[in-house]
Amino acid sequence: MLQILYFAQDLADPAVRRRILMLKAGGARVTLAGFRRGANALAAIEGIDPIELGTTRDGRFAQRVSAITKACLSLPAKLRAVGRPDLIIARNLDMLAVANKAVSMFGGDVPIVYECLDIHRLLLRKDVAGRAMRASEAYLGRNARLLITSSPAFVEHYFRPLSGLETPVMLLENKVLELGDRDCLQVSAAPTARPDGPWRIGWFGALRCRKSLELLSTFSRRMEGRFEIVLRGRPAYSEFDDFDGFIRNEPHMTFHGAYRSPEDLGAIYDEIDFTWAIDFFEEGQNSKWLLPNRLYEGCRHGRVPIAMRGTETARFLAVRGLGFLLDEPEPDNLVSLLGAVDANSHADACGRVAACNTDTWVFRHTDCENLVRRLSAIASTAPEPATPLSQARQNEGGLS
């Protein structure tokens, strides 16, 4: 059985929970270690008692550097009871530093997999600070045996031209984890028209985009109750002046807190008609390139996605003829896009989503096994020659 030591930047992140569940379902034994960035009981994983390395805070770069330094110094004590793993996975650049320290503790030959699902704005700066960050990433990732990322645009716009990494690439999209029988994987029925109530737009997941919040607020007020905005997930309070106060003052917007993924997805998506698949956080950079969890979750459950034209999400949807694409991030444009929606146009959009193969949205048990098989091959073989990142879009390895 493959023994994996997984370093996470946030033990309360639902996406970390999903990744651990995937690895366990694939047959690996996982030891989880990482930082706390807030409480979230719904991120607990049965059978996993994480090793806490410290506490970090959103938007506090200097504090994070200090916490990482302290964690590296305390690592021998923290991992005293942990046997030598077959493989170490480092989720983001912070954890790549900790993983390198752990490798030196275990004898210097434990392979590292670098998992990077967001490109921090500091890595994209063109000044001395940005060059220093990229040099640090290239240095810390020099011995990584695999790079896992979730969007081809990350490879095209960052890893290939800027990162300095020469590492084999696996594209691992943010699909919904479903471990049941494949024959049971049917797209949820399209929501029925709401003749006596408003259309509902769901914005679920990592809530960190002030611009989206303000745009949806103005839009819902302009529509005078024809549309309601339903928010669920974990707000990044550092990105808002007063998130809770803002929501309290909104007549057509509600926030329902965190949820468990994948267990709660069916219930929460059944309550909405559209998925807000737009994110202006780090606008023009990370937000333009990512393929968010909510894209896959909403489409898996037959809900119609709304995306921003010119982004990787919009490209993904346009190729498949899905969703509604917003031309400009302005209330007038959103009113023009959705104001004329009726039962027929909505049913047609839902039908196009439902017609897609469920494999587009779902990560199954066999996919988990294939992932662990790929990782096992890395752990059991000598380093393979790096696939040039210039070829990554043509031959992205692994699971997508």
Disulfide bonds with the S-S distance in Angstrom:
none
